[in-house]
Amino acid sequence: MEIHAPTRHDGAPHADPPRRAGGVSGVARTTFRSLKHRNFRLFFCGQLISQSGTWLTMIALTLLVLHLTSSGVAIGIMAACQFLPILLLGAYGGLVADRSDKRKLLVITQTLEMFQSFALAALAFLPHPPLAAFYVVALAGGVMLAFDNPARRSFVSEMVPHDDVQNAVMLNSAIMTSSRIIGPAIAGVLVVAFGFGWTFALDGISYLAVIASLLMMRTAELHPSPRVEKAKGQMRAAFTYIRKVPSLWISLAMLTVIGTLSFNFPVVFPLFVERTLHGNTTSFTMMYSVLSVGSLIGALTAAHLQSVGTIHVVRAAFAFGAALLALALVPTLPFAFPVSLFVGASSILFITTSTAIVQVRSDPTMRGRVLALQAVLFLGTTPIGGPILGYICDAFGARAGILVGAVAAVAAAAWGLAMHRRVVARTHHAPTGTAQERELAW
């Protein structure tokens, strides 16, 4: 059976714009309108705490490997361990999400991830922790993430009515970026004052918040997507579906390049701060927090958008590449902090607009699989790009690693713009092209 993207009146690919309200309060109501729904409020608060804890572990684990090895390649291998399972299992994880009760699946994955954080804490408390053991535990966490990520992201659209889905997606991105402000800042304090073990332990405790929020939800107020029954060729059907929707395949192709070479912050940034700019652990966590403040600004800007198209993704990619280029050229550490603000804002604008297109334009029965593929292309490419950029930073300096990311983002944006113009010209001149078909394309 051929699957078509939903139309405006029976499941629109994008919501009708909300009624305008004047003044600051009107802007706030527009930006945060999905928080009026109880289930999403619970999810929002639980994720803000839990994701802050996740960033505790990501920053602490990066610093731990750097201090044990002083090797960019070793940091790249750690990133590969964390995200290789997404590359290998992410598509299947999306299929599992489409077939499952996402709330129950998330309770399971979040509980297992909590145990992973406690395992990292137990290792870190050892007098001489083996590096290989951290790699193994990180790999196990990556397996859990391969199933958790598509379920968590597709569940966002089930907590609010259709008209508020885009706003909920954007605010979910704001959660991620807010946690990137809180998590690294706390990580810098905990690592210096109490050590790595307590940092990992606090992350484990933070999972209790999101598990509690999931259990407290009112299931009668959810808007579950139709579950997909087991059948052959379901992943192949997802690829076929993506090829039919230009806004999906163009943004996903751009994401492949940028995710591989531009978004490897945990690999490149600690080397850039400590080696090139002669900073320390505190400097790195401060810079990451500044970057995350910019990310929050970008996420809230995106949340206020009333519609998102491919051109928004292209513009954000151009801005991201320009910001990375500026960062690669900063002469000293003080100059890096304001530039990091723009890197954060542009990077999150790119990923949130790309995610919004996937969330809102995808058919509900395909959403989990399409989101899983997006995660494969964004996070799953880290095992490829992480070691490559680690080697480049070791051989040519961290500036070269950032410069590679800048060139990749600009090149992807230029390609995306060319494809955008080509498809727009074709749909507008096609004699059989209806207004609805043009809408579905962009």
Residue pairs with C-beta under 8 A, 6 or more apart in sequence:
3 237
3 241
3 363
3 365
3 366
4 363
4 440
5 13
5 245
5 361
5 362
5 363
5 440
6 12
6 13
6 363
6 364
7 13
7 436
8 16
8 436
8 439
11 162
11 364
12 162
13 360
13 361
13 439
13 440
14 166
14 307
14 308
14 360
14 361
15 162
15 163
15 164
15 165
15 166
15 360
16 163
17 306
17 307
18 30
18 33
18 163
18 306
20 26
20 30
21 27
21 29
21 30
27 304
30 167
30 304
31 167
31 300
31 303
31 304
32 167
32 171
32 303
33 164
33 167
34 40
34 160
34 164
34 167
34 168
34 171
35 41
35 44
35 171
37 159
37 160
37 161
37 164
37 221
38 217
38 218
38 221
39 159
39 160
39 217
39 218
39 221
39 222
40 156
40 159
40 160
40 168
40 171
42 213
42 214
42 216
42 217
43 155
43 156
43 159
43 210
43 213
43 214
43 217
44 171
44 172
44 175
45 209
45 213
46 209
46 210
46 211
46 212
46 213
46 214
47 152
47 172
47 175
47 179
47 210
47 213
48 175
48 178
48 179
48 182
49 206
49 209
49 210
50 110
50 206
50 207
50 209
50 210
51 175
51 176
51 179
51 183
52 178
52 179
52 182
52 183
52 186
52 206
53 117
53 183
53 202
53 203
53 204
53 205
53 206
53 207
54 179
54 183
54 203
54 206
55 179
55 180
55 182
55 183
55 184
55 187
56 183
56 186
56 187
56 190
56 199
56 200
56 202
56 203
56 206
57 117
57 120
57 199
57 200
57 203
58 82
58 183
58 266
59 183
59 184
59 187
59 188
59 191
59 266
59 285
59 288
60 187
60 190
60 191
60 196
60 199
60 200
61 78
61 120
61 134
61 138
62 75
62 78
62 266
62 270
63 187
63 191
63 196
63 270
63 281
63 284
64 124
64 134
64 196
65 71
65 74
65 75
65 78
65 131
65 134
66 74
66 75
66 270
66 271
66 274
68 74
68 131
69 75
69 131
71 390
71 394
72 267
72 271
72 389
72 390
72 391
72 393
72 394
72 398
73 387
73 390
73 391
73 394
74 131
74 390
75 266
75 267
75 270
75 271
75 386
75 390
76 264
76 267
76 386
76 387
76 388
76 389
76 390
76 391
77 135
77 386
77 387
77 390
78 134
78 135
78 138
79 264
79 266
79 267
79 382
79 383
79 386
79 387
80 382
80 383
80 386
80 387
81 135
81 136
81 138
81 139
81 142
81 383
82 138
82 139
82 141
82 142
82 145
82 382
83 142
83 145
83 379
83 380
83 381
83 382
83 383
83 386
84 139
84 142
84 380
84 383
85 139
85 142
85 143
85 145
85 146
86 93
86 142
86 145
86 146
86 149
86 375
86 376
86 379
86 380
87 376
87 380
87 381
87 383
87 384
88 146
88 380
89 143
89 146
89 147
90 146
90 149
90 150
90 372
90 373
90 375
90 376
90 379
90 380
91 235
91 238
91 369
91 372
91 373
91 376
92 146
92 235
92 372
93 146
93 147
93 148
93 149
93 150
93 151
93 372
93 375
94 150
94 154
94 238
94 368
94 369
94 370
94 371
94 372
94 373
94 375
95 228
95 234
95 235
95 368
95 369
95 372
96 105
96 147
96 150
96 151
96 368
97 105
97 147
97 150
97 151
97 154
97 368
97 369
97 371
97 372
98 154
98 225
98 227
98 228
98 234
98 365
98 366
98 367
98 368
98 369
99 227
99 228
99 229
99 230
100 151
100 227
101 224
101 227
102 151
102 152
102 154
102 155
102 158
102 224
102 368
103 155
103 214
103 217
103 219
103 222
105 147
105 151
106 148
106 151
106 152
106 155
106 210
106 214
107 211
107 214
107 215
109 144
109 147
109 148
109 151
109 152
110 148
110 207
110 210
110 211
110 214
111 207
111 211
112 144
113 141
113 144
113 145
113 148
113 207
114 204
114 207
114 208
114 211
115 204
116 137
116 140
116 141
116 144
117 200
117 201
117 203
117 204
117 207
118 200
118 201
118 204
119 137
119 140
120 134
120 137
120 200
120 203
121 197
121 198
121 199
121 200
121 201
121 204
122 197
123 129
123 130
123 133
123 134
123 137
124 195
124 196
124 197
124 199
124 200
125 197
145 379
146 375
149 371
149 372
149 375
149 379
150 368
150 369
150 371
150 372
150 375
151 368
153 172
153 355
153 359
153 371
153 375
154 225
154 359
154 367
154 368
154 371
156 165
156 168
156 169
156 172
156 359
157 165
157 168
157 169
157 223
157 225
157 359
157 364
157 367
158 222
158 223
158 224
158 225
159 168
159 217
159 222
159 223
160 167
160 168
160 223
161 223
162 223
165 359
165 360
166 305
166 307
166 308
166 356
166 359
166 360
167 303
169 352
169 355
169 356
169 359
169 360
170 299
170 302
170 303
170 305
170 352
170 356
171 299
171 303
173 299
173 302
173 303
173 348
173 351
173 352
173 355
174 296
174 299
174 300
174 303
176 295
176 299
177 292
177 295
177 296
177 298
177 299
177 344
177 348
178 292
178 296
178 299
180 288
180 289
180 291
180 292
180 295
180 296
181 289
181 292
181 293
181 295
181 296
184 285
184 288
184 289
184 292
185 285
185 286
185 289
186 202
187 199
187 285
188 281
188 282
188 284
188 285
188 286
188 289
190 198
190 199
190 202
191 199
191 281
192 281
192 282
225 364
225 365
225 367
225 368
226 364
226 365
228 234
228 365
228 368
234 369
235 369
237 366
238 366
238 369
238 370
238 373
239 373
241 363
241 366
241 370
242 248
242 249
242 252
242 370
242 373
243 249
245 361
245 362
245 440
245 441
246 310
246 419
246 423
246 441
246 442
247 309
247 310
247 357
247 361
247 441
247 442
248 357
248 358
248 361
248 362
248 370
250 310
250 313
250 416
250 419
250 420
250 423
251 310
251 313
251 353
251 354
251 357
251 358
251 416
252 354
252 358
252 373
252 374
252 377
253 412
253 415
253 416
253 419
254 313
254 314
254 317
254 354
254 412
254 413
254 415
254 416
255 351
255 354
255 374
255 377
255 378
256 377
256 381
257 408
257 409
257 411
257 412
258 317
258 320
258 350
258 405
258 408
258 409
258 412
259 377
259 378
259 379
259 381
259 382
259 385
260 381
260 382
260 384
260 385
260 408
261 385
261 388
261 389
261 404
261 405
261 408
262 320
262 321
262 324
262 347
262 405
262 406
262 408
262 409
263 347
263 351
263 378
263 382
263 385
263 405
264 382
264 385
264 386
264 389
264 401
264 405
265 288
265 291
267 386
267 389
267 390
267 393
267 401
268 389
268 393
268 398
268 401
268 402
268 405
269 284
269 287
269 288
269 291
270 284
271 390
271 393
271 398
271 401
272 336
272 393
272 398
272 399
272 401
272 402
273 279
273 283
273 284
273 287
273 333
273 336
274 280
274 281
274 283
274 284
275 393
275 397
275 398
276 397
276 398
276 399
277 283
277 330
277 332
277 333
277 336
278 333
279 287
279 333
283 333
286 337
287 333
287 336
287 337
287 340
290 337
290 338
290 340
290 341
290 344
291 340
291 341
291 343
291 344
292 344
293 341
293 344
294 340
294 341
294 342
294 343
294 344
294 345
294 346
294 348
295 344
295 345
295 347
295 348
296 344
296 348
297 341
297 344
297 345
298 344
298 345
298 346
298 347
298 348
298 349
298 352
299 348
299 352
301 345
301 349
302 308
302 348
302 349
302 352
302 353
302 356
303 352
305 312
305 353
305 356
308 353
308 356
308 357
308 360
309 357
309 442
310 357
310 416
310 420
310 442
311 417
311 420
311 442
312 349
312 353
313 350
313 353
313 354
313 357
313 416
314 413
314 416
314 417
314 420
315 413
316 346
316 349
316 350
316 353
317 350
317 409
317 410
317 412
317 413
317 416
318 409
318 410
318 413
319 342
319 345
319 346
319 349
319 350
320 343
320 346
320 347
320 349
320 350
320 409
321 405
321 406
321 407
321 408
321 409
321 410
321 411
321 413
322 346
322 406
322 410
323 339
323 342
323 343
323 345
323 346
323 347
324 343
324 402
324 403
324 405
324 406
324 409
325 403
325 406
325 410
326 339
326 342
327 336
327 339
327 340
327 343
327 402
327 406
328 399
328 402
328 403
328 406
329 399
330 336
330 339
350 409
351 378
354 374
355 371
355 374
358 367
358 370
358 371
358 374
359 367
359 371
361 440
362 370
362 371
389 401
389 404
389 405
390 401
392 400
392 401
392 404
393 400
393 401
420 442
423 441
423 442
424 441
424 442
427 433
427 437
427 438
427 441
428 438
